[in-house]
Amino acid sequence: MKTYALLGAVALITSTASATFTGWTVTSASVTGSLGARDVYSVYANFNNSTDIVLNVFDFGKAVTTIQGNQILAGRSGTMQAVHNDNLMGDIDVDGDGVIDVYNSLGSWEAANGTQSATQALTDSYVTMQGINLSWGTAMDPSFTPSWGATANDIPTTAGWYDSTPGTANVVGATQKVKLLQISRVAGNMAAFTANITMGYKATGTTTSLFGFGSFSIGTGGPDSDSDGIPDPIDNCPTIANPTQANNDGDSQGDVCDADDDNDGVIDTVDNCHFVANPTQANNDGDSQGDVCDADDDNDGVIDTVDNCHFVANPSQADCNANGIGDICETNALDCNLDTVPDTCQGAIMYSSTSPNLGAPSGDDVRTFTFSDLSFAESSVQLTIDVRGDLNGATEWIDVSLNGGTSRRFFDSGGNDCPETPDRAVIVLAREQFAALIGTSRSLTISLSCPATVDPTECKGTGLTQFDIAYVGINAVSGDCDGDHRLDVCEIHDGIALDCNNNKRPDSCDIASGFAIDCNNNGIPDSCDVGGSSAIDCNANSIPDSCDIAAGTSHDIDSNGKPDECQTVTVPGNYANIQAAINTAPAGQMRIVALGAGIFAGPINIDGKAIVIRGSSAATSIIQGSAGATASVVVFNNAPALAAVEKVTIRGGLSGSPIPGSPQYNVGGGVFSNNSAASIRDCIIEENTAGFGGGIYCLQSTSSIERCIVRNNHAGSDGGGILLYGGAPHVTDTVVEGNFANSRGGGMHIVQGTPQLLRTAIRTNTSNNIVGGLSWASSGSPSAFLTLHNCVVTGNTAAIIQGGIGILPNGPTATIALTDTTVCSNLPRPNISGLWADLSGNTVCDCAGDVSADGLINGIDLSTVLSDWGLCSGNCPADINHDGEVSGLDLSIILSSWGTCNN
């Protein structure tokens, strides 16, 4: 039983009284009687004074709704009153029979004969509203036993106070209660309704009537313990709110209070599928959801409805044979290498072929069939021979031979005569046996013979001889690249063939096809050698270091098996400055000193070591000369060919270094290469000063100057940009411009040796004396020779003579040769002064016959020729054609070119 407090109860006291009306109480209970199961509600008025008298209760039954069958009917408003025996108010007895009138669920008033409505047949859902006559103690529902009386129709007739305890009267307490009415209805079968009550009483010793007003609401179907709008009698979870009445498994308990919502025997607290029966708790992917309610049972991101492998993760949905089954879960497919890709997608062939019916076995004829164009087998080969014939006798059998080999006998016992299911013989061949059988013909002939006792006519037209062959074959093109009659992926798996790069082709095939390189001929592709136990690739060019060294693409001067370029340190980083990185390099070992961006202090001396100084770029890595230092910014002394300075700017050299043996001369303001093979590559040499070779001075060296810019350098004597002395240096793809020499060779000064200039531009340089561009001095060395190929000498100037190329001295034979070279626009003329060899393709902007080099061919030139007439030895300007004699030939050149020289 549950007690409901009246909703909105109000007490109105209109005069002074000793009585205290404290409010309303409603109690409920479920009972079963002659009218069936019902909910009963008792309404009490609460007082504190036991001598007060209850006057009346009226105006009950407003807004009552009944449920009759499946139809909701609106109840009529009616009046029901209970009266005390000393006061009668209202019209509760319409027919005057002394019995309180009651409106019941059948919608009729009691008859005038006094028949009470509660005795009528109630066959539908109903609500009975019964008032209590306090004088007579009449209860309108005879099957209901009031909680305060011992019998159904008996309550005390004496005015007094009664609580809800059966059989108890005149109980004095803090709160006294008088039961005013009861309401009964069919359990759980009525919409919500509201009861309105007016109660009158008078206090002891007064004539004043006092009234209390109140109302209370009853929810649908009865009490609602969890306040979810569903009455307890029909609530599938009466004590836990469940307004939707959700009940997944359709039992008596709603989901919120059902410990097993899917009724699978696993309680919800541990059930991995609350609402779908999953008694085994199967959970393939081990997540929080069991398989029966998990949309992605393998947790691969592909929902089960479209996943070609429900229970094996296959996010790529790989299905190489397009059969709707993901490769990874195609368990029935052959997969010799266990890579989850069916062999049929990697060069295997599922070969199966059946011969036609060749007729019944016969003692008269041999049954023969040939299977042609067979592939070699990866699996064993099964041959099946089905026969139906005369084979049940002791002297009846079949002999089967393969490609004419030794026969195998079957059914010499246990054969049948014309059986419904043919007799079957099976021959299984290992793949090696099969390969030997089919050989190069790739065919297999099966022959079946019988003794003469086998009658081919006995089965009367139903005789049968039929051969079948089945095996996993090999596609020679896609599955057997090395032609050894094994499926490539299988022999790789078996370890017969190596596949270091995991491309499912034997390494030997990769190498043979050129797909992979094997530079060291060890049978392992270089890509696998690299980084493995057999080969190292320190320079990351995907070629084993040993091959780089063997091919000469990498040097190994210390013979340690490691390319020298891999021996690198950084500045800043490993070392604070360049010289420290040089000094700590082990003798005989190459070291690359890698520079970051920034300005690095010179001078530095690479003294006999295989050191490469490599900047990040000439624009960002700068080696700067230091004030007060009497040394070149970079010095190579006896440096080997591997030594180099690359990708840096060298500037600010103030004096150069003393030349060995002649310390009074300072040379090479930027770079001094002494007896070295070192190279200068991709550098800018600028704003340096020295007595000789303002930018670069190479002494008896084979140094190479490549892809450099040599500019704005200054020589106090010779070679403003570059001075090469002896040796066999090379200058390639280099620009020499804007340099100054105080004596000779504003751009370059070259002495002796066999130097070569290739694709080099010497331009806009200046000499304060002679030879503005390039000065060459063989100095009597019989082997000295200078070569220029595809060069440009232009825009250079000299203060006195020889603006372009000056040959010093000009001997009787050429010691300088030009090929595809342009020498123009140099001042003063001639652009080339001295004897040179023209090896074709040159453009030299000088006039033949302008002996005086004044831009005119006139009497001055003619006079010179005539005065020097005859044999000419040494430097003879009048010998215009350089044939060793001033003669008519030279005179004809003068006369034919007479006038202004436009070149």
Phi, psi and omega in degrees: 000142179231140181264132177249127174284144176298139179271129175070026181294137181226132176253126179245113179253118186261355177208168181291131182210155178276343181285151176229110175272121189255357177133194185242153173225138174237131173241156181226154177204155173256130182229162175231127180215203182295337180265007178094189182289135183214158168259133182239132180241129177250134181249128181242147166257135186254128180230162173251355183240116185284352181264355177289153184245130175285131182266304183198167172225126182212178178059048177255146173108012178288143172056041177269135178241131178251159175246118181241107186065230177259007184252131178270122181245139176280127179284157178277151173286135178219171179240132177226131184230144170244134187237151171279156185289349179254011180204131180233126180225145174085175184249068182272354182234081186298319184269000174068026181264009178080006179246132182298133178284144180226134172268120182250184188291343179277357175075021181237150175273159180295147182288158181296341180283002176089002179295126184277140186298332183293343181272354180286157180291121180249100185257349181247175172298142186207168171233129175251125176251115183237127173273163182246117175283109186293339178278315187265343180068037185268130174254133186283340179252101186296343181273356184259130178261114180299149183285347183256356184235160181279333181237168188296323187243035185227120164228159183301138177276347179278135177299137182182192185240133187225130177264192187272008179275123182305135175075009183255133179226156174053041177275123180263129179207187180298327179226124175261152183230141171239123179283125184261322181199165174230149177234133180233142177206165178295133186298131171065026185221049180203145177287168181296147176214166180237133176254133178250134185230137167239127183236130177248151176202166175227147181281157180299131175082009179234164175249005183276132176269131177249147185232140171242140181245147176193165175213155174216155182246141176246124180289169182302126172077000177130197182296152183233085188298328183257007175055038179256010179085001179246117181302149182305319184298332180247004182279123181284354169218081189293337184252357177231125184306128180209064189299332181276350183057030179303132184211085189303316185265003173069021178270199185277354183244134175289165186300324186290339180240007180267120182289347181218084189295337179252007172055038181257009178087001178245119184293151188301328184296339178237359183283127180275000170218093185300321193249004175231127183302127182211064188300333180276349183058033178303131183209087188303315186265003174069020177270201185275355183244133175291163186301322187291342180237009181263122181288346182220085190293340179250004173056040180255009178086000178246120185293152188302328184295339179238001184282128179276001172216093185298319192249007175230125182303126182211063187301331181281348183056033180302130181211079192298329181259009173053041179257010177083359178246123180302141183306320188292340181240016178277076189292339181275353181276147175289134182213081189295332182257007174056038180260013179066012173247121181306141181300332180296342177267001183230037173100359178274155178233127174276096187266130176209132180210145182231137179283164170289171176290119183268004181098172182294149173306143187220138172282352182263329186228155174266128177271122188227141173212142180245126171268122185249168177052044180281145171271160174290158188256143170265325179264178169292158184248129180252122174254129180243130179242113177255128181224146171226112184191201184270087189226020184263357181277161181293339180249026181238126180199182173234146173244129183242127175238152182242120182050040175077010181280188181299135183285153172243134185260140178224151174066026172289349167210142177089007176282170183230160173264113174047053181291151177298314173267121186301152169292141185232131172244142182234131174242126178248126180248133170294154185299328178294319177298317182296318180298320179293326182291312187278337175049216181281342181285336181053043177222155180223121178256124177255127180240133180238122178234161183222160172292165184297343182286347181276115184268116182288349184262357189295328184273005172050057174089355179256010181298154185213133163224120184214134181250144177223141177232137181211136178188171173269114182264180184236125171284114186298333182277310186262350185237353184218073187293333182263002173064029181259013177064031172233144175293126187308312185295332180283318180289331174294315180297322182283354180084007179286325178236148180265145178219073189294332182264008173056039177257011175065026171231136178304144179304323181300325178288319178301318182289315183296326183276353183085000177296327177234148179259141177232076189296332182259010174053040178257009178080006180242125177306142182303325181298335177269326175301317185297127178080352180269192182284341185263343182207150179238146180230076188291334181265008171055041177253015178064020175236131179307141181305322181299325179287320176303316182291317182296323182280350181083003177285341173230146178261155178218071187292338179262004175054038179258009178077007182240124178307138185299329182292350180275353183263082191241140171233164184242148174225122351287165183141265177290328181224152182283329181215167187294315184298325178296320179295325178289314186296328184272355180293132179298145178296138178078005179240135179287148175216134173258126178257105184269125182258141171277191176283142178143182179253126184244138187285134168254179359282159174232150184231114176266094193261088174076007183255154177275074184250133171246121175262117188235116177276171176287325171190158180296335181282337187246336182252117187235129172256119190251132174294156184248140178299136177088350181273123178266074183196154173295156179297318177230129181238128171250115175248117178053035183281141179286175184297334181285342181291143182195161167235129189225145169055044176225162168258129178247115184215164171081015173290129190261339186218332190085181183254150175298138180279134181303132180085341179222069186296351179286348180251128175258132186229157173064072180302321179268305183226136173236115178251112186247113177053048187229160174250014183295158181243153174239112188233137172055041183245162169246123178248109188216150170059043176247158183223140174200169177294317179229136181065072183302319179270305185222139174229120177247121183246117178047049184237159173251027183300154178241129176250111189234134173052044182248164170240120180246108190216150170058035175260166189222131176243131178292339178232265188251153173069073181300315179268304185222139170234121178249124183234109178071182178073198181225060180287159177234137173239117188230136174050045186237150177247126177244109188213150173067020181267165185223134173235142182278341183240286184227148173068073178302321177271303182217147171231125184236133183233122174056190180075189178234061182288156177226136175244126183231126178048049182243138179252125177244106190216150174054032175266164186223139171242139178277000180226266182236159177057096180283326184265280185231122175251135182235130180228109178286337175054039174079359180286122183294338182263356184291132179202132181248133180239132173241128179228124177057045181249169177228127174236109189207149173071016180269154181224149174233147183290331186245289182220168171061074181288329185262265179250128178242127181257116190235120344283172180269100184274183183285341179237151182287130175243014178219136181231142181237139174225130177050041185242144179249128177229103185212162171061029175259145182228146353284164177287162002282161178297324172237127180246115179120175184278129178218157181263126179266106183263022174092152175078011185266154171234111179239119188274060175236153178266126173296133180098349178277072185298324183276353178056038179254009180085002180230143171251107187213201183300330179298314181293320179297319181297320180297317180296315182293323182288334182258017186302138178116191180297144185233129176236150181074207182280110185231093183301331182288344178279078189296323182267005173057042177256010178084007181211133173271115189215194180298333178297315179294322180297320181295327177295320179298311187291323183286339183251013187306135174124199182286139179266111185275350181270000000 
